[in-house]
Amino acid sequence: NAGVTQTPKFQVLKTGQSMTLQCAQDMNHNSMYWYRQDPGMGLRLIYYSASEGTTDKGEVPNGYNVSRLNKREFSLRLESAAPSQTSVYFCASSLAGALGGSYNEQFFGPGTRLTVL
Amino acid sequence: DQQVKQNSPSLSVQEGRISILNCDYTNSMFDYFLWYKKYPAEGPTFLISISSIKDKNEDGRFTVFLNKSAKHLSLHIVPSQPGDSAVYFCAASSTGTASKLTFGTGTRLQVTL
């Protein structure tokens, strides 16, 4: 099992360019998440998908869009990149469910380091 | 409004001694707490968790303590090893919220020889 995979690992964009970050999981998890990590800010939730076919905003959704393509894949799109979006982006997945508890444990991908000039 | 706080950005401990990492939360609806470990250029990895119905959970060298009345949890690492040097994130969740986690800002642990 590869777990959670992300592509690309690194990306440099110019202001105004667009790009899509890809994420896939092979653990048959129900929920998927996108975070950004900035120095001193911890991990902040951008968007999440509780189940296939649904997406919801997290703490910092402005400037981003997401697509839950199927149960395995969850992509993050930057339509018009800005320097403030320079960050490390992590995708995660969890089994999730109404039971809570250990179902809430999230598994993370290796991250995408994005620089916007 | 930061609901999960890690007030110590960094901690340095000698090898073999105990490392204690602290975390405070404000949301009384949180009922499950997790610690993640993160090495540079890698994604966070799950370390240990605790349900709000318990006050202690142990896994090898790692023990998490939960004080619900104080809304405080701590991670104890005994004995500390150089390989434990990493950033540790505390996270919290509530049942019925699509398993969303709220993370603290992290504590960088340095274990010295």
Interface residues (C-beta under 8 A of the other chain):
Chain A: V4 S31 Y33 Y35 G40 M41 G42 L43 R44 L45 Y48 A50 D56 G58 F90 A92 S94 L95 A96 G97 A98 L99 G100 G101 S102 Y103 N104 E105 Q106 F107 F108 G109 P110 G111
Chain B: Q6 P9 D31 Y32 L34 Y36 A41 E42 G43 P44 T45 F46 S49 S51 F89 S93 S94 T95 G96 A98 S99 K100 L101 T102 F103 G104 T105 G106
